[in-house]
Amino acid sequence: MSSSAVPRTAMSAMSVKTLWVGGLEAHMDESFMYAMFNDFKSVLEGVKVIRDKESGQAAGYGFADFSSHAVAEQVMRTLHNQPIPGAPGKKYRLNWAQFGANDRSGVISHSVFVGDLSSDTTDYMLEECFRQRYGTILGARVVCDPATGASKGYGFVRFADQFERDRAVTEMNGVYLSNRAMRVSMAVPKK
């Protein structure tokens, strides 16, 4: 498919090459993050640990920037939910970086809530399940307990197209992912 045939919203999603890295502990600084991605150091362009503006303490997450969207996707597929070397009991928590409610290109997103997810469902599995049917998926996220990293059994899928989001509420409700039927409804924005 030529780039002129790809919708603007899909092009925006495909241009993201930054991964959100969650579950970082206070001692996990930029040097630690570089070591986390050592197997991909030739395509890693930079890392940043986000810190609380007042205390200067690590906020528990950061970002890793890669040379391309395809490379970042490969990193996420390879490492997400795998043990982190040098951090006993910790697993990689990776997702596409989101820059606010809308991405940098100004694309407005429309989200669905997805409940009754099995404990083995990853962000990638959830996104791919919806991407097989809908072309305007911007990303998906399974909500995890910050202390344990275990799935809370629900997540969210973001669409660039409101009509696809509306169809997904009906069409994806009851569809099996892993070994459970998903419960899909409109996401209620935080107040």
ROSE-4610 file (N, C-alpha, C; in Angstrom, 1 decimal, always signed):
// ROSE-4610
residu = [M/M/M/S/S/S/S/S/S/S/S/S/A/A/A/V/V/V/P/P/P/R/R/R/T/T/T/A/A/A/M/M/M/S/S/S/A/A/A/M/M/M/S/S/S/V/V/V/K/K/K/T/T/T/L/L/L/W/W/W/V/V/V/G/G/G/G/G/G/L/L/L/E/E/E/A/A/A/H/H/H/M/M/M/D/D/D/E/E/E/S/S/S/F/F/F/M/M/M/Y/Y/Y/A/A/A/M/M/M/F/F/F/N/N/N/D/D/D/F/F/F/K/K/K/S/S/S/V/V/V/L/L/L/E/E/E/G/G/G/V/V/V/K/K/K/V/V/V/I/I/I/R/R/R/D/D/D/K/K/K/E/E/E/S/S/S/G/G/G/Q/Q/Q/A/A/A/A/A/A/G/G/G/Y/Y/Y/G/G/G/F/F/F/A/A/A/D/D/D/F/F/F/S/S/S/S/S/S/H/H/H/A/A/A/V/V/V/A/A/A/E/E/E/Q/Q/Q/V/V/V/M/M/M/R/R/R/T/T/T/L/L/L/H/H/H/N/N/N/Q/Q/Q/P/P/P/I/I/I/P/P/P/G/G/G/A/A/A/P/P/P/G/G/G/K/K/K/K/K/K/Y/Y/Y/R/R/R/L/L/L/N/N/N/W/W/W/A/A/A/Q/Q/Q/F/F/F/G/G/G/A/A/A/N/N/N/D/D/D/R/R/R/S/S/S/G/G/G/V/V/V/I/I/I/S/S/S/H/H/H/S/S/S/V/V/V/F/F/F/V/V/V/G/G/G/D/D/D/L/L/L/S/S/S/S/S/S/D/D/D/T/T/T/T/T/T/D/D/D/Y/Y/Y/M/M/M/L/L/L/E/E/E/E/E/E/C/C/C/F/F/F/R/R/R/Q/Q/Q/R/R/R/Y/Y/Y/G/G/G/T/T/T/I/I/I/L/L/L/G/G/G/A/A/A/R/R/R/V/V/V/V/V/V/C/C/C/D/D/D/P/P/P/A/A/A/T/T/T/G/G/G/A/A/A/S/S/S/K/K/K/G/G/G/Y/Y/Y/G/G/G/F/F/F/V/V/V/R/R/R/F/F/F/A/A/A/D/D/D/Q/Q/Q/F/F/F/E/E/E/R/R/R/D/D/D/R/R/R/A/A/A/V/V/V/T/T/T/E/E/E/M/M/M/N/N/N/G/G/G/V/V/V/Y/Y/Y/L/L/L/S/S/S/N/N/N/R/R/R/A/A/A/M/M/M/R/R/R/V/V/V/S/S/S/M/M/M/A/A/A/V/V/V/P/P/P/K/K/K/K/K/K]
num = [1/1/1/2/2/2/3/3/3/4/4/4/5/5/5/6/6/6/7/7/7/8/8/8/9/9/9/10/10/10/11/11/11/12/12/12/13/13/13/14/14/14/15/15/15/16/16/16/17/17/17/18/18/18/19/19/19/20/20/20/21/21/21/22/22/22/23/23/23/24/24/24/25/25/25/26/26/26/27/27/27/28/28/28/29/29/29/30/30/30/31/31/31/32/32/32/33/33/33/34/34/34/35/35/35/36/36/36/37/37/37/38/38/38/39/39/39/40/40/40/41/41/41/42/42/42/43/43/43/44/44/44/45/45/45/46/46/46/47/47/47/48/48/48/49/49/49/50/50/50/51/51/51/52/52/52/53/53/53/54/54/54/55/55/55/56/56/56/57/57/57/58/58/58/59/59/59/60/60/60/61/61/61/62/62/62/63/63/63/64/64/64/65/65/65/66/66/66/67/67/67/68/68/68/69/69/69/70/70/70/71/71/71/72/72/72/73/73/73/74/74/74/75/75/75/76/76/76/77/77/77/78/78/78/79/79/79/80/80/80/81/81/81/82/82/82/83/83/83/84/84/84/85/85/85/86/86/86/87/87/87/88/88/88/89/89/89/90/90/90/91/91/91/92/92/92/93/93/93/94/94/94/95/95/95/96/96/96/97/97/97/98/98/98/99/99/99/100/100/100/101/101/101/102/102/102/103/103/103/104/104/104/105/105/105/106/106/106/107/107/107/108/108/108/109/109/109/110/110/110/111/111/111/112/112/112/113/113/113/114/114/114/115/115/115/116/116/116/117/117/117/118/118/118/119/119/119/120/120/120/121/121/121/122/122/122/123/123/123/124/124/124/125/125/125/126/126/126/127/127/127/128/128/128/129/129/129/130/130/130/131/131/131/132/132/132/133/133/133/134/134/134/135/135/135/136/136/136/137/137/137/138/138/138/139/139/139/140/140/140/141/141/141/142/142/142/143/143/143/144/144/144/145/145/145/146/146/146/147/147/147/148/148/148/149/149/149/150/150/150/151/151/151/152/152/152/153/153/153/154/154/154/155/155/155/156/156/156/157/157/157/158/158/158/159/159/159/160/160/160/161/161/161/162/162/162/163/163/163/164/164/164/165/165/165/166/166/166/167/167/167/168/168/168/169/169/169/170/170/170/171/171/171/172/172/172/173/173/173/174/174/174/175/175/175/176/176/176/177/177/177/178/178/178/179/179/179/180/180/180/181/181/181/182/182/182/183/183/183/184/184/184/185/185/185/186/186/186/187/187/187/188/188/188/189/189/189/190/190/190/191/191/191]
x = [+0.9/+0.0/+0.9/+0.6/+1.5/+1.1/+2.1/+1.8/+0.7/+0.4/-0.7/-2.1/-2.1/-3.3/-3.6/-2.6/-2.7/-3.3/-4.4/-5.1/-4.1/-4.3/-3.4/-3.2/-4.3/-4.3/-3.4/-3.5/-2.7/-1.2/-0.9/+0.5/+1.0/+0.2/+0.6/+1.0/+0.2/+0.5/+1.7/+1.9/+3.1/+4.4/+4.3/+5.5/+6.0/+5.2/+5.7/+6.8/+7.9/+9.1/+9.6/+8.7/+9.1/+8.2/+8.8/+8.1/+8.0/+6.9/+6.7/+7.2/+8.0/+8.6/+8.1/+7.2/+6.6/+7.3/+6.9/+7.3/+8.7/+9.3/+10.7/+10.7/+11.8/+12.0/+13.0/+13.1/+13.9/+15.3/+15.9/+17.3/+17.5/+16.4/+16.5/+16.6/+17.8/+18.1/+18.3/+18.8/+19.0/+20.1/+21.1/+22.1/+21.5/+20.6/+20.0/+19.1/+18.4/+17.5/+18.3/+19.5/+20.3/+20.7/+21.0/+21.4/+20.2/+18.9/+17.7/+17.6/+18.0/+17.8/+19.2/+20.1/+21.4/+21.4/+20.5/+20.4/+20.0/+19.5/+19.0/+19.8/+21.0/+21.7/+22.1/+22.2/+22.6/+21.4/+20.2/+19.0/+18.3/+18.9/+18.4/+18.9/+18.0/+18.5/+18.6/+17.9/+17.9/+16.9/+17.1/+16.2/+16.0/+14.9/+14.7/+13.8/+14.3/+13.5/+12.7/+11.4/+10.6/+10.7/+10.9/+11.1/+10.0/+9.7/+8.7/+9.4/+8.7/+9.3/+9.7/+8.9/+9.2/+10.3/+10.1/+11.1/+12.3/+12.2/+13.3/+13.4/+12.5/+12.5/+11.9/+12.4/+11.8/+10.3/+9.6/+8.1/+7.6/+8.6/+8.2/+8.0/+8.3/+8.3/+9.2/+9.4/+10.3/+10.0/+10.9/+10.7/+12.0/+11.8/+12.9/+12.6/+13.6/+13.4/+14.2/+13.6/+14.3/+14.4/+15.2/+15.4/+14.2/+13.2/+12.1/+10.9/+9.7/+8.5/+8.6/+9.2/+9.3/+10.2/+11.3/+12.3/+11.6/+10.9/+10.2/+9.2/+8.5/+7.5/+8.2/+9.3/+10.1/+10.5/+11.0/+11.5/+10.3/+9.1/+8.0/+7.5/+7.5/+7.1/+8.1/+9.4/+10.4/+10.5/+10.4/+10.7/+9.5/+8.4/+7.2/+6.9/+6.8/+6.4/+7.5/+8.7/+9.8/+10.6/+11.4/+12.2/+13.2/+13.4/+14.5/+15.8/+16.8/+18.1/+18.6/+19.1/+19.6/+18.5/+17.3/+16.2/+15.2/+15.7/+14.9/+13.4/+12.6/+11.1/+10.5/+11.2/+10.7/+10.6/+9.5/+9.3/+9.2/+9.6/+9.4/+7.9/+7.6/+6.2/+6.4/+6.0/+6.2/+4.9/+4.8/+3.6/+4.1/+3.3/+3.6/+3.4/+4.4/+4.3/+3.1/+2.4/+1.3/+1.6/+1.5/+1.8/+0.5/-0.1/-1.3/-2.5/-3.7/-4.9/-4.9/-4.3/-4.1/-2.6/-2.3/-0.9/-0.3/+0.9/+1.6/+1.0/+0.4/-0.1/-1.5/-2.1/-3.4/-4.5/-4.2/-5.3/-6.1/-7.4/-8.2/-8.5/-8.4/-8.7/-10.0/-10.5/-11.8/-11.5/-11.9/-11.5/-12.7/-12.3/-13.2/-12.6/-13.4/-13.0/-13.2/-12.2/-12.2/-12.0/-13.1/-13.0/-13.0/-12.8/-12.7/-11.6/-10.4/-9.2/-8.5/-8.0/-7.2/-5.9/-5.4/-4.1/-2.9/-3.0/-1.8/-2.0/-3.0/-3.2/-2.2/-1.5/-0.6/-1.1/-0.5/-0.9/-0.9/+0.2/+0.3/-0.8/-1.2/-2.2/-3.6/-3.8/-5.1/-5.1/-4.1/-4.0/-4.2/-3.5/-3.6/-4.9/-5.6/-6.9/-7.9/-7.8/-8.7/-8.2/-6.8/-6.3/-6.6/-6.9/-7.3/-8.6/-9.5/-10.8/-10.9/-10.1/-10.2/-8.9/-8.9/-7.7/-7.2/-8.0/-7.6/-7.2/-6.6/-6.2/-5.0/-5.0/-3.8/-3.0/-3.6/-2.9/-3.8/-3.2/-4.0/-3.2/-3.8/-3.1/-3.9/-3.2/-3.8/-3.3/-4.3/-4.0/-3.4/-2.2/-1.5/-1.4/-1.3/-1.0/+0.4/+0.6/+1.9/+2.9/+2.5/+3.4/+3.8/+2.9/+3.2/+3.4/+2.9/+3.0/+2.0/+1.1/+0.1/-1.1/-1.7/-2.8/-4.0/-4.7/-5.9/-7.2/-7.0/-8.1/-8.9/-8.4/-9.1/-8.1/-8.5/-7.7/-8.5/-7.8/-8.4/-7.8/-8.6/-8.1/-8.5/-7.5/-7.8/-7.9/-8.9/-9.2/-9.1/-8.6/-8.6/-10.0/-10.8/-12.1/-13.2/-14.1/-15.2/-16.2/-16.4/-17.4/-16.8/-15.5/-14.9/-15.0/-14.8/-14.9/-16.3/-17.3/-18.7/-19.0/-18.6/-18.8/-18.1/-16.9/-16.2/-16.9/-17.6/-18.4/-19.4/-20.0/-21.0/-20.3/-19.4/-18.8/-17.8/-17.1/-16.1/-16.5/-17.7/-18.2/-18.5/-17.9/-18.1/-17.1/-16.2/-15.2/-14.1/-13.6/-12.6/-11.2/-10.5/-9.0/-8.4/-7.4/-6.7/-7.8/-8.2/-9.2/-10.5/-10.7/-11.9/-12.6/-13.9/-14.8/-14.6/-14.3/-14.1/-15.4/-15.4/-16.6/-16.2/-16.8/-16.4/-17.5/-17.1/-18.0/-17.3/-18.1/-17.4/-16.6/-15.4/-14.6/-15.1/-15.2/-15.6/-14.4/-14.3/-13.1/-12.9/-11.7/-11.4/-11.8/-12.3/-12.7/-11.7]
y = [-1.2/+0.0/+1.2/+2.2/+3.4/+4.3/+5.2/+6.1/+7.0/+7.3/+8.2/+7.5/+6.2/+5.5/+5.2/+5.5/+5.2/+6.5/+6.3/+7.4/+8.2/+9.5/+10.3/+9.8/+9.3/+8.8/+7.6/+6.7/+5.5/+5.9/+6.8/+7.3/+7.8/+8.6/+9.1/+8.0/+7.0/+5.8/+5.1/+5.0/+4.2/+5.1/+6.4/+7.2/+7.2/+6.7/+6.6/+5.6/+6.1/+5.2/+5.2/+5.7/+5.9/+4.9/+4.2/+3.3/+3.9/+3.8/+4.1/+2.9/+3.1/+2.1/+2.3/+1.4/+1.5/+0.6/+0.8/+0.0/+0.2/+1.4/+1.7/+2.0/+1.5/+1.8/+3.0/+3.5/+4.7/+4.6/+3.4/+3.3/+3.1/+2.9/+2.7/+4.0/+4.5/+5.7/+5.5/+6.5/+6.4/+5.3/+5.2/+4.2/+2.8/+2.6/+1.3/+1.1/+2.1/+1.9/+1.6/+2.2/+1.8/+0.3/-0.1/-1.6/-2.5/-2.0/-2.8/-3.1/-2.2/-2.3/-2.6/-3.2/-3.5/-4.3/-5.3/-6.1/-5.3/-4.1/-3.2/-1.9/-1.9/-0.6/+0.0/-0.8/-0.2/+0.6/+0.3/+1.0/+1.9/+2.0/+2.8/+4.2/+5.2/+6.5/+7.3/+6.9/+7.6/+7.1/+7.4/+7.1/+8.3/+8.3/+9.4/+8.8/+9.0/+8.7/+9.9/+9.8/+11.0/+11.2/+12.4/+12.7/+13.7/+13.5/+14.5/+15.9/+16.9/+18.2/+18.8/+18.5/+19.0/+18.3/+16.9/+16.1/+15.7/+15.6/+15.1/+13.6/+12.9/+11.5/+10.9/+9.7/+9.1/+8.8/+9.1/+9.0/+7.6/+6.6/+5.2/+4.9/+5.8/+5.5/+6.3/+5.9/+6.7/+6.4/+6.8/+6.6/+6.1/+5.3/+4.8/+5.1/+5.8/+6.2/+5.3/+4.7/+3.8/+4.4/+3.8/+4.3/+4.4/+3.5/+3.5/+2.8/+3.0/+2.4/+0.8/+0.3/-1.2/-1.7/-1.0/-1.5/-1.4/-0.3/-0.2/-1.3/-1.6/-2.7/-4.0/-4.3/-5.5/-5.6/-4.5/-4.4/-4.7/-4.1/-4.4/-5.8/-6.4/-7.8/-8.7/-8.4/-9.3/-9.2/-8.0/-7.8/-7.6/-7.1/-6.9/-8.1/-7.9/-8.9/-10.0/-9.7/-10.6/-10.1/-11.0/-10.5/-9.5/-8.5/-7.5/-8.0/-8.1/-8.5/-7.6/-8.1/-7.3/-6.7/-7.1/-6.6/-7.8/-8.6/-9.8/-9.5/-10.3/-10.1/-9.0/-8.3/-7.2/-7.6/-7.2/-7.5/-6.2/-6.3/-5.2/-4.8/-3.6/-3.1/-2.0/-2.4/-1.5/-1.2/+0.0/+0.3/+1.5/+1.8/+3.0/+4.2/+5.1/+6.4/+7.2/+7.8/+8.7/+10.1/+11.1/+12.4/+13.2/+12.9/+13.5/+12.7/+13.3/+12.6/+12.5/+13.4/+13.4/+13.3/+12.7/+12.6/+13.9/+14.0/+15.2/+15.8/+14.9/+15.4/+16.0/+16.0/+16.6/+15.6/+14.3/+13.4/+13.1/+13.3/+13.0/+11.5/+11.0/+9.5/+9.3/+8.1/+7.7/+6.3/+6.1/+4.8/+4.0/+2.7/+1.7/+1.1/+0.7/+0.0/-1.5/-2.3/-3.8/-4.5/-5.2/-5.9/-7.4/-8.1/-9.5/-10.1/-9.4/-9.9/-10.9/-12.0/-13.0/-12.4/-13.0/-12.5/-12.5/-13.3/-13.4/-12.4/-11.6/-10.7/-9.5/-9.2/-8.1/-7.0/-5.8/-4.7/-5.1/-5.7/-6.1/-7.1/-8.1/-9.0/-8.3/-7.3/-6.6/-5.7/-5.0/-4.2/-5.0/-6.1/-6.9/-7.5/-7.9/-8.4/-7.4/-6.2/-5.2/-4.7/-4.7/-4.2/-5.2/-6.5/-7.4/-7.0/-6.2/-5.9/-4.4/-3.5/-2.1/-1.4/-0.6/+0.0/+1.3/+1.8/+3.1/+3.0/+1.8/+1.6/+2.5/+3.3/+4.1/+3.4/+2.5/+1.8/+1.1/+0.3/-0.4/-0.5/-0.6/-0.7/-1.6/-2.6/-3.4/-2.7/-2.5/-1.8/-2.8/-2.5/-3.4/-2.7/-3.5/-3.1/-2.5/-1.3/-0.7/-1.4/-2.0/-2.7/-4.0/-4.8/-6.2/-6.3/-5.4/-5.6/-6.5/-7.1/-8.1/-7.3/-7.9/-7.3/-7.2/-6.1/-5.9/-6.5/-7.1/-7.7/-6.8/-5.6/-4.7/-3.8/-3.1/-2.2/-1.3/-0.6/+0.4/+0.2/+0.5/+0.5/+1.9/+2.5/+3.9/+3.8/+4.5/+4.5/+5.9/+6.1/+7.4/+7.8/+6.8/+7.0/+6.6/+7.6/+7.4/+6.3/+6.2/+5.2/+3.8/+3.6/+2.3/+2.0/+2.9/+2.7/+2.3/+3.0/+2.6/+1.2/+0.8/-0.5/-1.6/-1.2/-2.2/-2.5/-1.5/-1.8/-2.9/-2.9/-4.0/-5.3/-5.1/-6.3/-7.0/-6.4/-7.1/-7.6/-7.1/-7.6/-9.1/-9.8/-11.3/-12.1/-11.4/-12.0/-12.5/-13.7/-14.3/-13.8/-13.5/-13.1/-14.0/-14.8/-15.7/-16.8/-16.9/-17.9/-17.2/-15.9/-15.3/-14.4/-14.3/-13.4/-12.0/-11.1/-9.7/-9.0/-8.1/-7.2/-5.8/-5.3/-4.0/-3.0/-1.8/-0.7/+0.7/+1.7/+3.0/+3.4/+3.9/+4.4/+5.7/+5.9/+7.1/+8.0/+9.2/+10.0/+10.3/+10.5/+10.9/+12.3/+12.6/+14.0/+14.7]
z = [+0.0/+0.0/+0.0/-0.9/-0.9/+0.2/+0.6/+1.7/+1.4/+0.1/-0.2/+0.1/+0.1/+0.3/+1.8/+2.7/+4.1/+4.7/+5.5/+6.2/+7.0/+7.2/+8.0/+9.4/+10.0/+11.3/+11.5/+10.5/+10.5/+10.3/+9.4/+9.2/+10.5/+11.3/+12.6/+13.5/+13.6/+14.5/+14.1/+12.7/+12.3/+12.4/+12.6/+12.8/+14.2/+15.2/+16.6/+16.7/+17.3/+17.5/+18.9/+19.8/+21.2/+22.0/+22.9/+23.8/+25.2/+25.8/+27.2/+28.0/+29.1/+29.9/+31.3/+31.8/+33.1/+34.2/+35.4/+36.5/+36.9/+36.6/+37.0/+38.5/+39.1/+40.5/+40.7/+41.9/+42.1/+41.6/+41.8/+41.4/+39.9/+39.1/+37.7/+36.9/+36.8/+36.1/+34.6/+33.9/+32.5/+32.2/+33.0/+32.8/+32.9/+33.8/+34.0/+32.8/+32.3/+31.1/+29.9/+29.7/+28.6/+28.7/+29.9/+30.1/+29.8/+30.1/+29.9/+28.4/+27.6/+26.1/+25.4/+26.1/+25.6/+24.3/+24.2/+23.0/+21.8/+22.0/+20.9/+20.9/+21.5/+21.6/+20.2/+19.2/+17.9/+17.3/+17.7/+17.2/+18.3/+19.5/+20.5/+20.4/+20.3/+20.0/+21.3/+22.4/+23.6/+24.6/+25.9/+27.0/+27.9/+28.6/+29.5/+30.7/+31.9/+33.1/+33.5/+33.7/+34.1/+35.6/+36.0/+37.4/+37.9/+39.2/+39.8/+39.8/+39.4/+39.3/+40.6/+41.7/+43.0/+43.8/+43.8/+44.6/+43.8/+42.5/+41.7/+41.7/+42.4/+42.5/+41.2/+40.8/+39.6/+39.8/+38.7/+38.7/+38.4/+38.2/+38.0/+36.5/+35.6/+34.2/+33.4/+32.1/+31.3/+29.8/+28.9/+27.5/+26.9/+25.9/+25.1/+23.6/+22.9/+21.6/+20.6/+19.6/+18.7/+17.3/+16.4/+15.1/+14.2/+14.4/+13.6/+14.3/+13.7/+14.3/+14.3/+13.2/+13.0/+14.1/+14.4/+15.4/+16.8/+17.1/+18.4/+18.5/+17.5/+17.5/+17.8/+17.2/+17.4/+18.9/+19.4/+20.8/+21.7/+21.5/+22.3/+22.3/+21.1/+20.9/+21.6/+21.6/+22.1/+23.6/+24.2/+25.6/+26.5/+26.0/+26.9/+27.8/+29.1/+30.1/+30.3/+29.8/+30.0/+31.2/+31.9/+33.1/+32.6/+33.5/+33.2/+33.8/+33.1/+33.6/+34.7/+35.8/+36.9/+37.8/+37.6/+38.4/+38.8/+39.8/+40.2/+40.4/+39.8/+40.0/+39.2/+38.4/+37.6/+36.2/+35.5/+34.1/+33.3/+32.0/+31.1/+31.0/+31.2/+30.9/+29.8/+28.6/+27.5/+26.7/+26.2/+25.4/+24.5/+23.5/+22.7/+23.5/+23.3/+24.0/+23.5/+24.4/+24.0/+24.6/+23.8/+24.2/+24.5/+25.7/+26.1/+25.5/+25.6/+25.1/+23.6/+23.0/+21.5/+21.2/+20.1/+19.8/+19.2/+19.0/+18.5/+17.2/+16.4/+15.1/+15.3/+16.5/+16.7/+16.4/+16.2/+16.0/+17.2/+17.2/+18.3/+18.4/+19.6/+19.8/+20.5/+20.2/+20.7/+21.3/+22.6/+23.3/+23.7/+23.8/+24.4/+25.6/+26.6/+27.7/+27.4/+27.8/+27.5/+28.8/+29.3/+30.6/+30.4/+31.5/+31.6/+30.8/+30.8/+30.1/+31.0/+30.3/+31.1/+31.6/+32.6/+33.2/+32.3/+31.2/+30.3/+29.1/+29.1/+27.9/+28.1/+27.0/+26.9/+26.1/+26.2/+25.4/+23.9/+23.5/+22.1/+21.7/+22.5/+22.1/+22.0/+22.9/+22.8/+21.6/+21.3/+20.1/+18.8/+18.7/+17.5/+17.3/+18.4/+18.3/+17.6/+18.0/+17.4/+16.1/+15.9/+14.6/+13.4/+13.7/+12.7/+12.1/+12.8/+12.3/+11.9/+12.6/+12.4/+12.0/+11.1/+10.5/+11.2/+12.2/+12.7/+14.2/+14.6/+16.0/+16.2/+17.3/+17.7/+18.8/+19.5/+20.6/+21.5/+22.4/+23.4/+24.6/+25.8/+27.0/+28.0/+28.5/+29.6/+30.9/+31.8/+33.1/+34.0/+34.6/+35.5/+36.9/+37.9/+39.3/+39.3/+39.8/+39.7/+40.6/+41.7/+42.6/+42.1/+41.5/+41.1/+39.6/+38.8/+37.4/+36.8/+37.7/+37.3/+36.6/+35.6/+35.0/+35.9/+35.8/+36.6/+35.9/+34.7/+34.0/+33.1/+32.9/+32.0/+31.2/+30.2/+29.5/+28.6/+27.7/+26.8/+25.4/+24.4/+23.0/+22.4/+21.8/+21.2/+19.7/+19.2/+17.7/+17.3/+16.0/+15.4/+14.9/+14.6/+13.9/+14.9/+15.2/+16.1/+15.7/+14.4/+13.9/+14.1/+13.9/+14.1/+15.6/+16.5/+17.9/+18.2/+17.7/+17.9/+17.5/+16.3/+15.8/+16.7/+17.2/+18.0/+19.3/+19.8/+21.1/+20.8/+19.7/+19.4/+18.9/+17.9/+17.2/+18.1/+19.0/+19.8/+21.1/+21.6/+22.8/+22.8/+23.6/+23.7/+22.8/+22.1/+21.3/+22.2/+22.0/+22.8/+22.5/+23.5/+23.5/+24.5/+24.1/+25.0/+25.3/+26.6/+26.9/+27.5/+27.3/+27.9/+26.9/+27.1/+26.3/+26.8/+25.9/+26.3/+26.5/+27.4/+27.6/+27.2/+26.2/+25.5/+25.7/+26.1/+26.2/+26.0/+25.9/+25.7/+26.9/+26.7/+27.8/+28.3/+29.6/+30.2/+30.5/+29.9/+30.2/+31.6/+32.1/+33.5/+33.7/+34.9/+35.1/+36.0]
